[in-house]
Amino acid sequence: MENDSINLGPRKTGAKNLAKKLIKDAKVAEAPVSLQKIIEHLQLSYKLSVQRVDFGTEVSGLLIKCKTVDDEFHTIGFNENHPWCRRRFTIAHEIGHLLFGHVCDKNGNNAVDNERESDIFAAELLIPTAILKEDFKKTPNIPELSKLYRVSAEAMAIRLGDARLLKW
């Protein structure tokens, strides 16, 4: 999730703005953000499938981009062994990689920044600041908000701090 000690500058702003645009374009107006609705919207532009995978315990998820001579498609795999709130974050994170066009290279160039950018994107996608501010006025309670947004209490606390709704 978010951590202000890490400053990606324009990439952080871009990640948040891209998540906000996707939420708007997919016509998501309330929590919890429907990943099904987000995925269906993305399928208008991408050949995208999302699959449960038994990765054991080490891997949370991955994005695979496949190209044929005249076609391209993407698959997001998420770890079916992880708790649901973790799976939601993984799917959102991998959507970030898809939209940013992140690719792995053998040298690992930009890997840390790309992971961080996708984390920031996923946090804003699952817990949109604008919707969170309204919900926090009605329910200033971390456990209740985390249930509403279908995220962990820890993730919710971090987002509330990032949105400057909680003072650390």
Secondary structure, DSSP 8 states (H G I E B T S, - for coil): ---TTS--THHHHHHHHHHHHHHHHTT--SSS--HHHHHHHHTTTS-EEEEEE--TTT--EEEEEEE-SS-EEEEEEEETTS-HHHHHHHHHHHHHHHHHT----TT-TTHHHHHHHHHHHHHHHHS-HHHHHHHHHH---HHHHHHHHTS-HHHHHHHHHHTTSS--
